[in-house]
Amino acid sequence: MPEVLDGFLLAAGLGTRMGALSACLPKPAWTLREKPLLQWGADALRRAGAAHLGCNAHLLPDRLRAVAEGLEVFYEPTLLGSAGGLLHARGRVEAELLTWNADIWADEVPFDLLRSRHREAGASLSWLLVPHPGGNWNPVWMDHEGRVLPKGVAGPWGPYHFTGAAAWSPGALALLPEGPSEVNDLRPRLASLPMGHLGVVTEPFPWREVGTPHALIEAAADLAPAAEGRLPGCYLHPAARLAGRLTRCILGPGAAPPPAITDVDALWFEEGGNQVRLGLP
């Protein structure tokens, strides 16, 4: 019998917003403080007591596996989406499955609060929410009982922002259709249950989505100034060698630009023993 899964990191995607960086590494394999984003999420789940973790993979799956120590990796040759990716866990969850989006950096995630409220309410799916920070994030609204309303429907409580942390019951996983599906497609079905889709509100906590090259450079400057952010305005992977005069550049694994080069808006990395340079927008 396969082991029970306690936690799952949604790590599959096309990497479209990362542009040229997706030719080098999948998004969750990029590091901050010399630790892959994937493992930041995994460690947060482990601190909450999740013992057996899984993740899905699509783009450059072997490079994701290389940083997925301690995780069971499920390859998706065809992307299954933000809900369909959890089909890998269906039938392997006893109480609840804690999930996290693997392109987000956070050191401490209040998974314990999420799980306790999820169990107290007997919810099918629970989302960890914070007050909406403004900007163009999709707002989440709830009714008077704390149930999350379908996308686009405003209610008496809100707006909130979904952090990426969720708790799925076996019953919610059983609602997943075969093949690709998105969480927003499932929300109307969950809303019809007595306490189907619960919102658990917490105070804001340190949290960063690392979804674009510019966001990666900014996160390195703010979170890892002595490591990946040690060259101001650039990002340096732990396995890169700093050389040349660089501006708004990203040095990926094995990067070793020529010592005398002056470069702007570029990605460098090693591939098959060769140095590859790609332009960044």
C-alpha positions as CSV (number, residue, x, y, z in Angstrom):
1,M,0.0,0.0,0.0
2,P,1.3,3.5,-0.8
3,E,2.1,5.7,2.2
4,V,-0.5,8.2,3.4
5,L,0.2,11.7,2.0
6,D,0.1,14.6,4.6
7,G,1.3,17.5,2.5
8,F,1.5,18.4,-1.2
9,L,3.4,21.2,-3.0
10,L,1.9,22.3,-6.3
11,A,5.1,22.7,-8.4
12,A,4.0,21.9,-11.9
13,G,3.6,24.6,-14.5
14,L,4.8,26.0,-17.9
15,G,6.9,28.7,-16.4
16,T,5.5,31.2,-18.8
17,R,5.9,34.3,-16.6
18,M,9.5,33.4,-15.8
19,G,10.4,33.7,-19.5
20,A,14.0,32.8,-20.3
21,L,14.6,31.5,-16.8
22,S,12.4,28.5,-17.6
23,A,15.0,27.3,-20.0
24,C,17.3,26.8,-17.0
25,L,15.2,25.7,-14.0
26,P,11.6,25.2,-13.1
27,K,10.4,28.0,-10.9
28,P,10.3,26.1,-7.6
29,A,14.0,25.1,-8.1
30,W,15.3,28.6,-7.9
31,T,16.9,29.4,-4.6
32,L,16.7,32.0,-1.9
33,R,19.3,31.8,1.0
34,E,20.7,28.8,-0.9
35,K,17.5,26.8,-0.4
36,P,15.1,26.0,-3.3
37,L,11.6,27.6,-3.1
38,L,10.3,24.0,-3.2
39,Q,12.1,23.2,0.1
40,W,11.0,26.4,1.8
41,G,7.4,25.2,1.4
42,A,8.3,21.6,2.3
43,D,10.0,22.8,5.6
44,A,7.0,24.8,6.5
45,L,4.8,21.7,6.1
46,R,7.2,19.6,8.0
47,R,7.1,22.0,11.0
48,A,3.3,21.5,11.0
49,G,3.8,17.8,11.4
50,A,3.4,16.7,7.7
51,A,5.6,13.6,7.5
52,H,5.1,12.4,4.0
53,L,5.1,15.1,1.3
54,G,4.5,15.0,-2.4
55,C,4.8,17.4,-5.3
56,N,3.9,17.4,-9.0
57,A,6.3,18.3,-11.8
58,H,6.0,19.2,-15.5
59,L,8.7,21.6,-16.8
60,L,12.2,20.1,-16.6
61,P,11.1,17.4,-14.2
62,D,14.6,16.0,-13.6
63,R,15.8,19.4,-12.4
64,L,12.9,19.6,-10.0
65,R,13.6,16.1,-8.8
66,A,17.2,17.1,-8.1
67,V,16.0,19.6,-5.4
68,A,13.1,17.5,-4.2
69,E,14.9,15.6,-1.4
70,G,12.4,14.0,0.9
71,L,9.4,14.5,-1.5
72,E,7.6,12.0,-3.6
73,V,7.6,13.5,-7.1
74,F,4.6,12.9,-9.5
75,Y,5.4,13.7,-13.1
76,E,2.6,15.3,-15.2
77,P,3.3,14.9,-18.9
78,T,0.0,16.9,-19.4
79,L,-0.6,19.7,-16.9
80,L,-3.6,18.9,-14.6
81,G,-4.2,22.4,-13.3
82,S,-4.5,24.0,-9.8
83,A,-7.0,21.4,-8.6
84,G,-6.3,18.5,-11.0
85,G,-2.7,18.3,-9.8
86,L,-4.1,16.9,-6.5
87,L,-5.4,13.8,-8.3
88,H,-2.0,12.3,-7.4
89,A,-3.0,12.4,-3.7
90,R,-6.6,11.0,-4.1
91,G,-7.0,7.8,-2.2
92,R,-3.9,8.5,-0.1
93,V,-5.2,11.0,2.5
94,E,-6.6,10.0,5.9
95,A,-7.5,13.2,7.7
96,E,-6.6,16.2,5.5
97,L,-4.0,17.1,2.9
98,L,-2.1,20.4,3.6
99,T,-1.1,22.1,0.3
100,W,1.1,25.0,-0.7
101,N,2.0,26.7,-3.9
102,A,5.7,26.0,-4.5
103,D,6.5,29.4,-6.3
104,I,5.9,31.2,-3.0
105,W,8.5,32.1,-0.4
106,A,7.5,32.0,3.2
107,D,9.5,31.0,6.3
108,E,6.6,30.5,8.8
109,V,3.2,29.5,7.5
110,P,0.4,29.1,10.1
111,F,-0.6,25.6,8.9
112,D,-1.5,24.6,12.5
113,L,-4.2,27.2,12.7
114,L,-5.5,26.2,9.3
115,R,-5.7,22.6,10.2
116,S,-7.4,23.1,13.6
117,R,-10.0,25.4,12.1
118,H,-10.6,23.1,9.2
119,R,-11.2,20.2,11.6
120,E,-13.4,22.1,14.0
121,A,-15.7,23.2,11.1
122,G,-15.7,19.8,9.4
123,A,-14.9,21.6,6.2
124,S,-14.3,20.0,2.8
125,L,-11.7,22.6,1.7
126,S,-10.2,25.4,3.8
127,W,-8.1,28.3,2.5
128,L,-5.7,30.3,4.6
129,L,-6.6,34.0,4.0
130,V,-5.1,37.4,4.9
131,P,-6.7,40.8,4.6
132,H,-6.4,41.9,1.0
133,P,-3.2,43.9,0.5
134,G,-4.5,45.9,-2.4
135,G,-3.4,45.7,-6.0
136,N,-4.8,43.4,-8.7
137,W,-4.8,40.2,-6.7
138,N,-8.2,38.4,-7.1
139,P,-10.3,39.2,-4.0
140,V,-11.8,36.4,-1.9
141,W,-15.2,37.1,-0.1
142,M,-17.0,35.0,2.5
143,D,-20.5,34.8,3.8
144,H,-21.6,35.3,7.4
145,E,-20.7,31.7,8.3
146,G,-17.1,32.0,6.9
147,R,-17.8,30.1,3.7
148,V,-15.8,31.2,0.7
149,L,-18.0,32.5,-2.1
150,P,-17.6,31.6,-5.8
151,K,-15.2,33.7,-7.7
152,G,-16.6,37.1,-8.7
153,V,-19.3,37.0,-5.9
154,A,-18.9,39.7,-3.2
155,G,-20.1,39.0,0.3
156,P,-20.3,40.5,3.8
157,W,-16.8,39.5,4.8
158,G,-13.8,40.6,2.8
159,P,-12.0,41.2,0.7
160,Y,-9.3,38.7,1.6
161,H,-6.3,37.3,-0.2
162,F,-5.6,33.6,-0.6
163,T,-2.0,32.8,0.6
164,G,-1.6,29.5,-1.2
165,A,-2.1,27.4,1.9
166,A,-5.1,25.0,1.9
167,A,-6.4,21.9,3.7
168,W,-8.3,19.4,1.5
169,S,-10.4,16.6,3.0
170,P,-10.7,13.2,1.3
171,G,-14.2,14.2,0.4
172,A,-13.0,17.3,-1.5
173,L,-10.4,15.3,-3.3
174,A,-13.2,12.9,-4.3
175,L,-15.0,15.8,-6.1
176,L,-12.1,16.3,-8.5
177,P,-13.0,15.3,-12.1
178,E,-10.6,13.1,-14.1
179,G,-8.2,15.1,-16.1
180,P,-7.3,18.8,-15.8
181,S,-9.3,21.1,-13.5
182,E,-8.9,24.4,-11.7
183,V,-9.9,25.2,-8.1
184,N,-12.2,28.0,-9.3
185,D,-14.2,25.4,-11.3
186,L,-14.7,23.4,-8.1
187,R,-15.7,26.3,-5.9
188,P,-19.5,26.3,-6.8
189,R,-19.7,22.6,-6.0
190,L,-18.0,23.1,-2.7
191,A,-20.3,26.1,-1.8
192,S,-23.3,23.8,-2.0
193,L,-22.1,21.7,0.9
194,P,-23.0,22.6,4.6
195,M,-19.5,23.8,5.4
196,G,-17.8,23.0,2.1
197,H,-15.3,25.8,1.5
198,L,-14.1,27.5,4.6
199,G,-12.0,30.7,4.8
200,V,-9.5,30.8,7.7
201,V,-8.3,34.4,8.3
202,T,-5.0,35.0,9.9
203,E,-2.8,38.1,10.4
204,P,-0.4,38.9,7.5
205,F,2.9,37.0,7.6
206,P,6.1,37.3,5.6
207,W,5.2,36.0,2.1
208,R,6.5,36.5,-1.4
209,E,5.4,35.2,-4.7
210,V,8.4,34.7,-6.9
211,G,6.8,34.6,-10.3
212,T,8.9,36.7,-12.7
213,P,12.6,37.4,-13.2
214,H,12.2,40.8,-11.7
215,A,10.5,39.4,-8.6
216,L,13.4,36.9,-8.2
217,I,15.9,39.8,-8.3
218,E,13.8,41.8,-5.8
219,A,13.4,38.8,-3.5
220,A,17.2,38.1,-3.5
221,A,17.9,41.7,-2.6
222,D,15.4,41.8,0.2
223,L,15.7,38.3,1.6
224,A,19.2,37.1,0.7
225,P,21.5,40.2,0.4
226,A,24.5,38.1,1.5
227,A,23.8,35.2,-0.9
228,E,21.8,35.4,-4.1
229,G,21.4,39.2,-3.8
230,R,25.1,39.9,-3.1
231,L,25.5,41.8,-6.4
232,P,23.0,44.7,-6.1
233,G,20.3,44.6,-8.8
234,C,21.2,41.1,-9.9
235,Y,20.5,37.5,-8.8
236,L,23.4,35.0,-8.3
237,H,22.6,31.2,-7.9
238,P,24.8,29.5,-5.3
239,A,26.4,27.5,-8.2
240,A,27.2,30.5,-10.2
241,R,30.5,32.4,-10.5
242,L,30.5,36.1,-10.4
243,A,32.4,37.9,-13.2
244,G,32.2,40.9,-15.4
245,R,30.2,44.1,-14.9
246,L,26.5,43.1,-14.7
247,T,23.3,45.1,-14.4
248,R,19.8,43.5,-14.0
249,C,21.3,40.0,-14.7
250,I,20.5,36.6,-13.4
251,L,23.3,34.0,-13.1
252,G,21.9,30.5,-12.9
253,P,23.5,27.2,-12.0
254,G,27.0,27.0,-13.4
255,A,27.0,30.5,-14.8
256,A,30.5,31.9,-15.5
257,P,30.4,35.0,-17.7
258,P,33.7,36.1,-19.2
259,P,35.6,38.2,-16.7
260,A,35.8,41.3,-18.9
261,I,32.2,41.3,-20.0
262,T,29.8,44.2,-19.5
263,D,26.2,42.9,-19.7
264,V,22.7,44.1,-19.0
265,D,19.3,42.3,-18.8
266,A,20.7,38.8,-19.4
267,L,20.4,35.3,-18.0
268,W,23.6,33.2,-17.9
269,F,23.8,29.5,-17.1
270,E,25.7,26.3,-17.9
271,E,24.3,23.7,-20.3
272,G,26.2,20.7,-21.6
273,G,29.5,22.2,-20.7
274,N,28.7,25.5,-22.5
275,Q,27.8,28.9,-21.2
276,V,24.4,30.0,-22.4
277,R,23.3,33.6,-22.5
278,L,19.6,34.6,-23.0
279,G,18.2,38.1,-23.0
280,L,15.7,39.2,-20.4
281,P,12.9,41.7,-21.2
